[in-house]
Amino acid sequence: MSIDPRPEDCLSSATLVDSAHPAVVAFAKRHAEGGTDRERAVSLYYAVRDGFRYDPYRIDLTPGGMSASSVIENGHGWCVPKATLLAAVCRAAGIPARVGFADVRNHLSTERMREQMKTDVFAWHGYADLWIDGAWRKATPAFNVELCEKFGLLPLDFDGVSDSIFHPFDATGHRHMEYIRQRGTFDDVPLQALIDGFREVYPEGFGAPASAKTSELAKADFLADVAREPQARPGP
């Protein structure tokens, strides 16, 4: 695994960016519409963003739970698996793609998440980095449009030219998210580094594999929690 890999090193299938998986290949064939890499990447971005429900309560840090194909199988994912899926389907369509990570400060989240995390820092937020027209373009497909509309977030669009990362403000002008640390880009998800980072930022166990706290969170309903908290917004 390499950090900040070159485009030519970001076309092959990997352990978690499993672009050769039959379900990933089929999804790419179905949704990679357009005559250019930019058009196909944009089409794939919206297919991943809106085709799979965002759910930060169901974090499975096993290799099986973090693969791109797992999002297709489950029908939902949080920021890292959805970014991994976008990278995988782009590779399947012949577009070099890598995964990027940053720590972000989220000023709006659910009470249940705040209780478990003990911080408003979301470590190892994931996005995809796509090689289009000779440059890397950042694309963040986490929040499906229905979720954004329901909870007052501006849907994050992607045109294949400008970087698409989280807006700093929500639809009402209140601060939503800020990037505080870049972790780099990789040819595959650096799973052990991500797990170690979670353990460092969340010493009480949030997000750790087989954590009792994670299991308790997974039993809850993210959408129901946000609906009970008008001020709450999704995490990374």
C-alpha positions in Angstrom: 0.0 0.0 0.0 1.4 3.4 -0.9 0.6 7.0 0.2 -0.3 9.6 -2.4 0.0 7.0 -5.3 0.4 7.9 -8.9 -2.6 7.5 -11.4 -1.1 4.5 -13.0 -1.0 2.8 -9.6 -4.7 3.4 -9.0 -6.4 1.3 -11.6 -6.0 -2.2 -10.2 -8.4 -3.9 -7.8 -7.3 -3.9 -4.2 -8.4 -5.7 -1.0 -11.0 -3.1 0.0 -11.2 -1.0 -3.2 -12.3 -4.3 -4.8 -13.0 -3.0 -8.2 -12.9 -6.5 -9.8 -15.8 -7.7 -7.6 -18.7 -8.8 -9.8 -21.2 -6.5 -8.1 -18.8 -3.5 -8.4 -18.2 -4.2 -12.1 -21.9 -4.6 -12.8 -22.7 -1.3 -10.9 -20.0 0.5 -12.9 -21.3 -0.8 -16.2 -24.8 0.2 -15.3 -24.0 3.8 -14.1 -20.8 4.9 -16.0 -22.7 7.0 -18.5 -21.0 9.5 -20.9 -18.3 9.7 -23.5 -15.5 11.1 -21.4 -13.9 10.1 -18.1 -15.3 13.3 -16.6 -18.8 12.5 -17.6 -18.5 8.9 -16.4 -17.0 10.0 -13.1 -19.8 12.5 -12.5 -22.4 9.8 -13.3 -20.8 7.4 -10.9 -20.6 10.0 -8.2 -24.3 10.6 -8.2 -25.1 6.9 -8.4 -23.1 6.2 -5.3 -24.1 9.3 -3.4 -27.9 8.8 -3.9 -28.0 5.0 -4.4 -26.9 4.1 -0.9 -28.2 5.4 2.4 -25.7 7.2 4.7 -25.6 5.5 8.1 -22.8 6.4 10.6 -24.3 4.1 13.3 -23.4 0.9 11.5 -19.6 1.0 11.4 -18.0 -2.4 10.8 -14.2 -2.1 10.8 -13.6 -5.6 9.6 -12.2 -6.1 6.1 -15.6 -7.5 5.0 -17.4 -4.5 6.4 -15.1 -2.0 4.9 -14.9 -3.2 1.3 -16.5 -1.3 -1.6 -18.7 -4.3 -2.5 -20.1 -4.4 1.1 -21.9 -1.1 0.4 -23.7 -2.6 -2.6 -24.5 -5.7 -0.5 -25.8 -3.7 2.5 -27.5 -0.9 0.6 -26.0 1.7 3.0 -22.6 2.9 4.3 -20.8 5.6 6.1 -18.3 8.0 4.6 -15.3 5.7 4.2 -17.1 2.7 2.6 -19.1 5.0 0.3 -15.8 6.8 -0.8 -14.2 3.4 -1.2 -17.1 2.3 -3.5 -16.8 5.4 -5.6 -13.1 4.8 -6.0 -13.8 1.1 -6.9 -16.5 1.8 -9.5 -14.3 4.5 -11.1 -11.5 2.0 -11.4 -13.9 -0.5 -12.9 -14.7 2.1 -15.5 -11.1 2.7 -16.3 -10.7 5.9 -14.3 -7.7 6.1 -11.9 -9.0 6.6 -8.3 -7.6 6.6 -4.8 -9.1 7.1 -1.3 -8.3 10.1 0.8 -8.7 10.8 4.5 -8.9 13.8 6.8 -9.9 14.6 10.4 -12.9 17.0 10.5 -14.6 18.9 13.2 -18.3 18.5 13.1 -20.3 21.1 15.0 -23.6 19.3 14.5 -24.3 15.6 15.3 -26.7 13.5 17.3 -26.8 13.3 21.0 -26.2 9.6 20.9 -23.0 10.1 18.8 -21.7 12.9 21.1 -22.2 10.7 24.1 -20.2 7.9 22.6 -17.5 9.9 20.9 -16.8 12.4 23.7 -15.6 14.9 21.0 -16.8 16.7 17.9 -13.7 15.5 15.9 -14.5 12.8 13.3 -11.2 11.0 12.6 -10.4 9.5 9.2 -13.3 11.1 7.3 -13.2 9.5 3.8 -13.4 10.9 0.3 -12.4 9.7 -3.2 -9.7 11.3 -5.3 -10.3 10.8 -9.0 -7.9 11.4 -11.9 -9.8 13.4 -14.5 -8.3 15.4 -17.3 -4.8 15.3 -15.9 -5.5 16.3 -12.3 -6.8 14.8 -9.1 -10.4 15.8 -8.2 -11.8 15.2 -4.7 -15.3 13.8 -4.5 -17.3 13.1 -1.3 -20.4 10.9 -1.9 -21.4 10.3 1.7 -24.7 12.2 2.1 -27.5 11.0 -0.2 -29.7 13.8 -1.4 -32.9 12.8 0.5 -30.9 13.0 3.7 -29.6 16.4 2.9 -33.1 17.7 2.1 -34.6 16.2 5.2 -32.1 17.7 7.6 -31.3 21.0 6.0 -27.9 20.3 4.4 -26.9 21.6 1.0 -26.5 18.5 -1.3 -22.8 18.2 -2.3 -22.5 18.3 -6.0 -19.6 17.2 -8.2 -18.9 18.4 -11.8 -15.6 16.6 -12.4 -13.7 19.9 -12.5 -13.8 21.4 -9.0 -13.1 19.5 -5.7 -16.3 18.4 -4.0 -15.8 18.3 -0.2 -18.2 19.2 2.6 -19.6 22.7 2.6 -18.5 24.6 5.6 -22.1 25.8 6.3 -25.5 24.1 6.3 -28.5 25.4 4.3 -29.3 28.0 7.0 -25.8 29.4 7.2 -24.7 27.7 10.4 -21.2 26.2 10.6 -21.3 22.5 9.7 -17.9 21.1 9.3 -14.2 22.1 9.0 -11.2 20.1 8.0 -8.5 20.1 10.7 -6.0 17.5 9.6 -5.2 15.8 6.3 -4.2 12.1 6.6 -3.2 11.6 2.9 -4.4 9.6 0.0 -3.9 5.8 -0.6 -4.3 3.2 -3.3 -6.3 1.1 -0.8 -8.0 1.8 2.6 -5.2 1.7 5.2 -7.5 -0.2 7.6 -5.0 -0.8 10.5 -4.0 2.9 10.5 -7.6 3.9 10.5 -8.4 1.5 13.4 -5.4 2.8 15.3 -6.5 6.4 14.7 -10.0 5.6 16.0 -8.5 4.1 19.1 -6.4 7.3 19.6 -9.2 9.8 19.1 -11.9 7.7 20.8 -10.1 6.0 23.8 -13.4 4.8 25.2 -14.0 2.5 22.2 -16.2 4.3 19.7 -15.7 2.6 16.3 -13.3 -0.1 17.5 -13.9 -3.6 16.1 -16.2 -5.7 18.3 -16.7 -2.7 20.6 -19.6 -3.0 23.0 -20.3 0.7 22.4 -20.3 0.3 18.7 -22.7 -2.6 19.0 -25.0 -0.4 21.1 -24.9 2.3 18.5 -25.7 -0.2 15.7 -28.9 -1.1 17.5 -30.1 2.5 17.3 -31.8 4.3 14.4 -29.8 7.2 13.0 -32.7 8.8 11.1 -35.0 8.5 14.1 -32.4 10.2 16.3 -31.9 13.1 13.9 -35.6 13.5 13.6 -35.9 13.9 17.3 -33.2 16.6 17.3 -34.0 19.4 14.9 -30.6 20.9 15.5 -28.7 17.8 14.7 -27.0 17.0 11.4 -25.2 13.9 10.1 -21.5 13.2 10.9 -18.7 12.4 8.4 
